[in-house]
């Protein structure tokens, strides 16, 4: 990227675990960014904790500094010292600095309550999602997120039951409709197996609290 003239001010690293300080320093040295600008976006159980994670690493201060959202004399370094300003001048106006910190720090209290509430839901709602592309669940990402936000508004957890539409279209007598998925007409799948898949799919639907059928295209 640097050979193409792209010089980043911030590097956010995806990893399974939090980056150690030595790794951050190595990335900083190779990429010519301050160590404090190398952020760690590591795997966490709840994605709604990510904003809290980035604020803990002072991303909001970095943004204000790099985008010049406030006068430079009011922007401190990111090393944890509140007495040193970005321009390297020591501040004796502690009260003014405190007011600035209150103004610039994002108020994530409601977000934090929501994020932690998601971890402690005691009830679960089961929704059957019937579709053509259940093997590629990202195809329904917008539907999944909509369902998740709806259940969060009701303070319940979401469990999605994926059901392939072709299994519901199967005729128990062994006759297939024109709309059946190619899998249902595959000679490698016996009639007995087709009937088993169909019975299982319908049984799954009966044990859910609701059903969503996203729009589709083509004969299927």
N, C-alpha and C positions, 0 to 999 in steps of 0.2 A: 504493500500500500504506500509506503513512504517513497519507494522508487517511482511511483506514479504521481508523486506530489501531494499525496493525502497524508496530512499530519494531524492525528487525533489529539484532542485535549483531554479526553476521558476514555478509558478502556474498561468495559464491563466484561468480566470473564465468567462464562458458564462452566460449572464444574459440579462434580458429585458432592464434594466437601468444600468447606471454606478454605480459601487460599491462605497459605502460611505467609508470614511477612517476608521471608526470604524469597519466596516465589514472586511476590509483588515487586520486590526490589529488583529482581532479575528482569521482569517484564518492563519495569520503569526504565532500567538502563538501556535495554535494547530498543525501546520505542520512544525514548526521549520525552517521557511525560513524568510529572511528579509522582512519587510513590503513593501519595494520598489520592491521586486520580485513578489509581488502579483499583477497581471495585470488584467485589466477589459476589456473583449471583449464583449461589450454590443451591442444590436441590433441597427443597423443603416440602413438607407434607401438604401444606395449604398455600396455594398460589397467592391468596389475598394477604399474605404476610410479606410479599415482595416489596411493596412500597415502604413498609416499616423497616425492612432490611436495608433499603437504599438510604433512607433518612438517617439510620444509625451510622452509615458510612459517610454522612454529610454531603450527599449528592446535591441537596438544595443549596448549600453554601457554594459548591463548585459552580453550579449553574448561575447563581447570582454574580459570582466573580467573573466568570468567562463571558457572560452576556452583558456585563456592566449595568445590572439592574438597579444598583445603588451606588452612591459616591464611593470611590475607592477607599477613602479614609475611614469608612464605616465597615469595611470588610476585613475580618480577621483571617489569620492563617488557619490551616486545618489541622494543626498539630495539637489541638486541645487547649492552647493558651488563649484566654480571652483578653489578655492585656496587650497583645501585639496585633497591629493592624496590617492589612495587606501590603501597604506601601512601606512597611518596615519601621514605621514611626510608633513609639510607645504612646499609649493613651493613658491619660490621668483622669479622664472623664468616665469613671466606672458607671455612673448612673445613665449616661447617654448610651454607653455600650450595652447596658442591660436592656434599655428600651429598644435598641436596634435588634437585639437577639430575640426579643418577644415578637417583634414585628416580622422578622424574616423566617423564624421557625414555623413550619406548617402545623396547623392544628389538625392532628390526625386522631383525636380522641374518639370520635364517632366511628371512624374507619377501624381503629384498633379494637373497639368493642365488637364490631361486626366480624372482624377477622378471627378474633378469639372465640366468638360465639359459634362460628362454623365448626370449630374443633370439638364442641361440647353438645352437639345436638343429640337428643335422646330418642327422637322419633324419625322414622324413615318412610318416605313415600316411594312406591315402586311404579315406574312408568314404562310401559312397553313402547318401544320405538320400532315401527315396522317399516322396512325399506328394502331397496334393491342393493345398496352398497354397504351392508353391515360389516363386510370384511375390511372396509376402508372408512373407519368411523370419522375421520377428519372431514369427510364429505358432509357430515351433519353437524359440524362444529357450531354453527350459529344456532341450530336448534338445541344442542346440548347446553350452550351457555344461557339461552333463554329459559330453559327448564331449570337450570341451576339457580339463576337469579330469582325465578318465581318461588322455588322452594325455600330459598334464603329469606324471602319476604314473609314466608309462613313459618320460619324458624324450625324447619325440618330438613333432614338430610335427603339426598336424591340417590336413588338406585335405578339405573337404566337397564331394562331387560331388552336385549337386541333380538329381534325376530326377523328372519329373512322372509320377505313377502311370498316368495315362490313356494315356501312350505305351507302357507295358508291356502294357496290356490290349488293344491293337489286334490284330485278327486279320489276319495277312498276306494272307489271301484276300480281304480287303475287307469281311468281315462284322464288325460291332461287337457287343459284348456289351451287355446292358442297363445295365451299370455304367460304360460309357465316359463320359468327361468330355464335356460339350457341345461342346468344341472338336473332338473326334474326329468328331462328327456334323455339324459345320459344313459347309455346302455350299461354302464358300469354300476349304476345304482339300481338295485332290485326294487320291485314293486313293494316288497315287504319293508325295505328300508325307507322308501318314500312315505309309506303309511306311518311308519314309526316317527319320522321327522315331522310329519303333519300333526300327528296326535300330540307330540311333545310341544310343538309350537303353540297349538291351541290351549294346551294345559298351562303354558307359561302366561298367556294372555289372561286366562281366567283368574290367575293368582296375583294380578297387578291391580293398582288403584286407578289407573287411567291408561289411555292409549293415544299415541300420536302417530299419524301417518303423514310424513312430509310429502310435498308434491314431487312427482316424477315425470319422466319424459319417455316417449317411445311407446311401443305396444305393451310393455310391462308396467 
